[in-house]
Amino acid sequence: MATGRTHRPATRSRGIPEATVARLPLYLRALTALSERSVPTVSSEELAAAAGVNSAKLRKDFSYLGSYGTRGVGYDVEYLVYQISRELGLTQDWPVVIVGMGNLGAALANYGGFASRGFRIAALIDADSQLTGRLIAGLPVRHADELEGIVEDNQVSIGVITTPAGAAQEVCDRLVGAGVTSILNFAPTVLTVPDGVDVRKVDLSIELQILAFHEQRKAGEELEGTLAAPPVAAKAARDGGRRPGPDGDVPAVMPA
């Protein structure tokens, strides 16, 4: 099997937009679920709904892959799974190192979905010598002093950083210096990397803040709704302060 160090995805050379690349994993997840249920074909509308996008955008995205489906039949599920997996580079073996074995790093190490998606955890690394040798997800924690040797021995091109913010840039520099060209950063800081190195940042606090914004907005809309004039009162105001009564219109406020 090819290793990730010597083979990289061809998405950029084929001119696939980054926005499309970002949606490919969503399509793959939906298609994998269909494949597990032995669904042979899927329409663009059904797949778009499962992936959370509109069907026109899906068809445009697939056109970059050279896949247009069959009118009246839809898309072949198994072929699309293979096609997207190949485009994302998931038909290869991608050795990954995780640096930082705190709670988050340990949780990622124990996640069982990496191997089925083409990612092999090659090593777990931490600067705390008290953690050295401890088994996490069946792998011994290696000391940070071994980082460069681990990257070289395992031909690692993807590094995951789950360290505190203060240590992240140094770890990043060492990973890049050792030959890592893609980094997934969970540390709450912005990393500086040279050209040719890709960084994806995952900040859970930012995602929660965005959700808090939407919750506050929904609460404000509900409050505005409760403060709006009731339909009858609003109609009375439009009718010059009169409201319907048993004997016809009467003033909304009776004179004393």
Helices and strands as residue ranges (DSSP letters): H 18-36, E 41-42, H 44-51, H 55-64, E 75-76, H 77-88, E 94-99, H 103-110, H 113-116, E 119-126, G 129-131, E 135-136, E 139-143, G 144-146, H 147-154, E 158-161, H 165-178, E 182-185, E 198-201, H 204-227, H 231-238, E 242-245, E 248-251
